[in-house]
Amino acid sequence: MAENNSPYKAVATKCRRSRTKFTEEQLKILIDAFNKKPYPGYAAKQRLALEVNTEESRIQIWFQNRRARHRFLKRPEKNLDLRQDRVYPEENIQGMRDRRCRTSYTSSQLQTLMNAFMENPYPGIDSREQLAEDIGVPESRVQIWFQNRRSRLHIQKQREPEEASAQRQNQGQDL
């Protein structure tokens, strides 16, 4: 059996990033920020990352996890007015300007990402970090690219049977 020496294959012993452990002081800062604004913009997350001395991507994940935990603890009653969900407060609209800029990839970066995706659609942290270094983007962007690509592949696979049955129906009508 031929050995694959690809730098994008995950090492079996270390596939996940080690858990980020925040100190009580860091947690106090993050909780205070969450209580003020559970959906901080990119600039706010960068500022918090500097303040608690960690990466912005770790702050982003902490807020995602905190919002999920917060939603779980405060599940709404079934008889609540659903129209409340559709109201967009002015602060949320203003927060959209605070978003991270869309990442644009060159054709060579995309080719490298696609080759790695064909080898392994679920790369570990080591593989993502190596890819990020190779193409010159942050690891968090590589992680998001893989998530989006897997989602797109899943949607394409769902559409294929629908398109095939539609073609069979069209062929039956032509006869």
HUSULKA-V164105 format. One record per backbone hydrogen bond with DSSP energy under -0.5 kcal/mol. CO is the residue of the C=O (numbers start at 1). NH is the residue of the N-H. E is the energy in kcal/mol with one decimal. If there is no record, write none. Layout:
BEGIN
CO/NH/E ; CO/NH/E
END
This chain:
BEGIN
3/5/-0.7 ; 6/9/-1.1 ; 11/14/-1.0 ; 15/125/-1.6 ; 19/21/-0.5 ; 20/22/-0.6 ; 23/27/-2.7 ; 24/28/-2.1 ; 25/29/-1.8 ; 26/30/-2.4 ; 27/31/-3.1 ; 28/32/-2.4 ; 29/33/-2.1 ; 30/34/-2.6 ; 31/35/-2.7 ; 32/36/-1.5 ; 33/37/-2.7 ; 41/45/-2.3 ; 42/46/-2.3 ; 43/47/-2.3 ; 44/48/-2.5 ; 45/49/-2.3 ; 46/50/-2.0 ; 47/51/-2.2 ; 48/52/-2.7 ; 49/53/-0.7 ; 49/54/-2.2 ; 55/59/-1.4 ; 56/60/-2.5 ; 57/61/-2.1 ; 58/62/-2.2 ; 59/63/-2.5 ; 60/64/-2.2 ; 61/65/-2.8 ; 62/66/-2.7 ; 63/67/-2.6 ; 64/68/-2.2 ; 65/69/-2.5 ; 66/70/-2.6 ; 67/71/-2.7 ; 68/72/-2.2 ; 69/73/-2.0 ; 70/74/-1.5 ; 72/75/-0.6 ; 77/80/-1.2 ; 81/84/-1.3 ; 82/85/-1.3 ; 83/86/-1.0 ; 84/87/-1.0 ; 87/89/-0.7 ; 89/92/-0.9 ; 89/93/-1.5 ; 90/94/-2.3 ; 91/95/-1.9 ; 92/96/-0.8 ; 93/96/-0.8 ; 94/97/-1.3 ; 95/98/-1.3 ; 96/99/-1.2 ; 98/42/-2.4 ; 98/43/-0.7 ; 106/110/-2.6 ; 107/111/-2.3 ; 108/112/-2.1 ; 109/113/-2.5 ; 110/114/-3.0 ; 111/115/-2.4 ; 112/116/-2.1 ; 113/117/-2.4 ; 114/118/-2.4 ; 115/119/-1.5 ; 116/120/-2.6 ; 124/128/-2.4 ; 125/129/-2.7 ; 126/130/-2.2 ; 127/131/-2.6 ; 128/132/-2.9 ; 129/133/-2.1 ; 130/134/-2.5 ; 131/135/-2.5 ; 132/136/-1.6 ; 132/137/-1.6 ; 138/141/-0.8 ; 138/142/-1.4 ; 139/143/-2.5 ; 140/144/-1.9 ; 141/145/-2.3 ; 142/146/-2.3 ; 143/147/-2.1 ; 144/148/-2.8 ; 145/149/-2.6 ; 146/150/-2.5 ; 147/151/-2.1 ; 148/152/-2.4 ; 149/153/-2.4 ; 150/154/-2.2 ; 151/155/-2.2 ; 152/156/-2.4 ; 153/157/-2.3 ; 154/158/-1.7 ; 155/159/-1.8 ; 156/160/-1.7 ; 157/161/-0.8 ; 158/162/-0.7 ; 159/163/-2.6 ; 160/164/-2.5 ; 161/165/-2.2 ; 162/166/-1.9 ; 163/167/-2.1 ; 164/168/-2.1 ; 165/169/-2.0 ; 166/170/-2.2 ; 167/171/-2.4 ; 168/172/-2.1 ; 169/173/-1.6 ; 170/174/-1.4 ; 171/175/-1.0
END
